[in-house]
Amino acid sequence: MRELSHWIDGQRVSGTSGRFADVFNPATGEVQARVPLASKEELDDAVARAATAQVKWGATNPQRRARVMMAAVQLINRDMDKLAEQLSSEHGKTFPDAKGDIQRGLEVIEYCIGAPQLLKGEFTDSAGPGIDMYSMRQPLGVVAGITPFNFPAMIPLWKMGPALASGNAMILKPSERDPSVPLMLAEIFKEAGLPDGVLQVVNGDKESVDAILDNETIQAVGFVGSTPIAHYIYSRGCAAGKRVQCFGGAKNHMIIMPDADMDLAADALVGAGYGAAGERCMAISVAVPVGEGTAEALRERLIPKIEALKVGPWTAGDDVDYGPVVTAAAKENIERLVQTGVDQGAELVVDGRGFTLQGYEDGFFVGPHLFDHVTPEMDIYRKEIFGPVLSMVRAASYEEAIGLAMDHEYGNGTAIFTRDGDAARDFAHRINIGMVGINVPIPVPLAYHTFGGWKKSGFGDLNQHGPDAFKFYTRTKTVTSRWPSGIKEGAAFNFKAMD
C-alpha cells in the first residue's frame, strides 16, 4: 500500500504524528493509500519555514513571479492526463470530468500571469504643495488554503495561484480523502521555478485546521466546504484577527418558464444535476417548473434521460456519465436522505435505490434519483444532499418560483431557462444569489470574474479568483512623500488647509 507524505521545503516528507487516514478507491471500496495527518507541531514548523522563504519571494518582482505561473501552465498541460488519472482514481470522477476539474483551475493560473497589472498601485501627483501620494499592494506574508474533496485540483489552484503570484507563501491543507493531486501540483510548481518553502502542502484533519486558525504567523485563510465548517472557520479565524473567506453549501434552483425550450432545459438539468454524481457546490438540485403544463412537459422529458444515465468507474470509458461518490459515509447519507424524502411524501419518480454494478459491488455507487411534488418543508429540499438526486418543486407563477430561491438559506448559484428577455433581466436583478445563469445551468464564472455565493453559502467580503483574489491576498500601503524644495518656512503646528 502506498504511503503518502507532506510537501515541505520542496520535497516529500513523511509524517511524524503517527496518525493516518485511509484513501479509498471509490469504485471498488478498497483502501489504496494512507495519508499522514499532521500534528500541530508539524503544521507550526511548516509555517515557520514558509515565513522564512516568503521574505525573498515577496521581494521578487511581480513579473518574475508571473513567469513561474507561465511555466506552471505549460507543465500542468504536459501532465494533464497523469493528473486526471490520479484524480479519478481517488475521487471517482469520470476521466473527462477530472480533466475539466484541472482545466478550470488552470485557467486561474493563466489569469495570474497578469499579476504585474493586477498588483499596480495608484499615484497622485501634487496632492499638496510639493507632496505626492502613492499606494502599493504588498503580500500579507504566510496564508493558508483549506480545500475540499470534490475539486482536488481546481480549488487548490484557485487558492495557490493568486496567493503565490501576489508574493505570499502558502500553507495548503487539501482534503485527506483525495490528497495525491495537490502533492503532484506542488512538484509541478517547484519544476516551474517556485522557490522551496513558498508552497507547503500539509495533510491533516481538524487538528491541522485548528492549528492553522491558531497560528499567529498565518495572516489569511481561504476555505471551501460545508456551511457548518465554513461558519466555524470564519468565526474562529476572524476572532484571531485573520483575513478569512469561506464558501459553504448550496441548494441551487433552476427555474423553468413556460416559454423555455423544454428539451434544452431537460438536458441542462440532467448534466447539472447528475454530473460528478452531484458532488458539486454548483450542481442544480432543485428544478422549479412554472405551471402544471411546464412541470408535466419537463417530467416527461427528464424520466427517460435519467433512466438512461450510465453509471460506472472512470476506467469504463468516456461514455460513463458519472462515477461513485467519494466515501461509504457519503453514500449512506445520500440514501438516508432519499428515504426521508419518500417518508415525508415526495414522489420518487426515478428510484435509484439498491443500485449495484457487477464487479464493483463494494464501490460507492449511487443510482440516479428524481423526486416530484417536493415541498419546501421537506428535508430533501432544505438540506444539501450532495449526490445524484434532483427534486422538482412545482410553482404556480414566476413570483412563487423566484420566491422559493430567494427564501432558501443558501445562495450559491441559480439559473432561469426562458425565451423572455424581460423575465430573465428581472430575475438577474432581483435574485439574492451570488451567481446567476440565464439559459446556462451551472453559471461558474470564468477566471477573470469572481466566484462566490451569498447568504449561508459564503462568508467574507471578497470572492475567489478574479480581481477579488488579488485584493484578498494583498494589503494596501499608502505613502505620502514630500521632498524639501529649499524654501524654509519654519515649523507648523496645525494641519494646513490646501491652498
Disulfide bonds with the S-S distance in Angstrom:
none
